[in-house]
Amino acid sequence: MKLVGEYLEEAIKFERMAAEATDLKLKEALESQATAYRKLADRRLTELKLPPVNLPAVRDRDGQP
């Protein structure tokens, strides 16, 4: 089982790729993957009875998530 930080690293990686993607379907798929990793991190925090981590999503050049 991964650590919370590892899930968040993966989420950020996918958010960065989504922020740079120009193809709409690819962008949506990458954003979906990032969301899934953030949910895994949240689930792990809950299992460990730790408070949520407030780590903002990566934004594209226009300031959009």
N, C-alpha and C positions, 0 to 999 in steps of 0.2 A: 504494500500500500504506500502511495506517495505521501510526502509531506505537503502541508498546506502551501508552503512557498513554491514547491515544484508545480503544483496545479496553477498557481497564480502566474508563474513564469510562462507556462504554456499559454494561458489566457492572453497575456500581454503579447506574446509572439504572434498569436493569431489576430489579435486586434491591430497590431502594426501592419501585418500583411493585408488585412481588410482595408485599412486606411489608405494603402497604396494601390489597391486593386481598382482597375477601371472597368472590368467586366462586372455587371450587376449581379449575375448569378454566382460568380466566384466570390464577390464581396459578401453576399448574403450567406454563403456556405462558410466562409471564414468567420464571419460574425457569429454564426450559430455554433461553431466549434469553440470560439472564445467563451460564449455564454455557458456552454456545457462544462468547460474547465472551471469557470467561476462557481458554478453550482456544485461541482465536486469539492472545491475548496470550502465552500460554505457547509457542505455535508460533513466534511472532515472536522471542521471547527466545532460543529454541533456534537459530533461523536466525542471529541476531546473536552467538551464543555468549556470552550474558549469563546470569548466575545468575537463578534464579526470584525473582519478587517475592512476598513474603508479605503480601498485602493481604486481611484478613479480609472475609468476606461481610457485607453489611448484614443486620441482624436486625430482626425485627418487635418490637412492644411487649412480647411475651411472651418475648423472648430467643431465639426460634426463627429459624433461617436462612431 
